[in-house]
């Protein structure tokens, strides 16, 4: 069980109507156009409605593009947010207009009693959807309970349908278990998206890409392809293995003999993926093109690490620590005030875009496994 912590019990929007603290660029304002009073809007008029929360830096896989083979230095457990702390933060974010919560890791399902957290988060007034990114290894057993707790959707990582190569890229994964987990999630009534990181020379052939598409379509799941990104200061990134979004679209369309067109029905920015459909069949797939076709102009997201660091962008190391505010020992009203002020500062500092470029060097120091894929 998570350790007991005395924390404030916040309402959905306890500070509605209260003036923002001075000097915070006016990023939290009841005058913001739209349906949500006090919504968070950054300096480039992007409304923040989506929060990704990493529950742990631990993972039962060791994917080659996500973390070093030897693993990473794990955080002491007392530095990790308790479920009570996560719930308090979600209530504050909900009061500021966040409507969608994604639970990530590491691997979120290895966090003990995480189904209870799903139930807590789904019950927060204002939260409309709770979703999760997972490697699927434990989904067979967890899917019914997750759905009952309020989980609406899962994104499952599956980079190849070849069992031996799946084992090689994950360093310890079991493809049969992941496939069973996908089917269990669908049977439980959750929407399912399939995430594949595309790597040149590994899974970038037209046959492999189309095979992953067909696997998803046969089950009513949406396939999505992700460009390789230079996390961990670029130490896990190989320029020669990068496959741009245009090449992915071209190979899928050519092999299946259909034209790839933008899916206008999915134009609203819910997440980072852009969706496409095949014409005339209408079959859909998505691409997250962080390198070749930036989507920063529609970014509506913030990221919270398992230790309470709030990141405005995956590609930068800028962070504001909300855990320290939660554990400051101040009166409840002051904690709430300072949480909102810290969130406002993070949003005020959100940059117009990132500098991920094909062939570029460097990258953020943080590991993907720590911030959540």
Secondary structure, 3 states (H helix, E strand, C coil): CCCCCCCCCCCCCCCCCCCCCCCCCCCECCCCCCCCCCCEECCCCCEECEEEEECCCCCCCCCCCCCCCCCCCCCCHHHCCCHHHHHHHHHHHHHCCCCEEEEECCCHHHCCCHHHHHHHHHCCCCCCEEEEEECCCCHHHHHHHHHHHCEEEEEEECCCCCHHHHHHHHCCCCHHHHHHHHHHHHHCCCEEEEEEEECCCCCCCHHHHHHHHHHHHHHCCEEEEEECCCCHHHCCCCHHHCCCHHHHHHHHHHHHCCEEEECHHHCCCCCCCEEEEEECCCCEEEEECCCCCCCHHHCCEEEECCCCEEECCCCCCCCEEHHHHHCCCCCHHHHHHHHHHHHHHHHHCCCCCCCCCCCCCCCCCCCHHHHCC
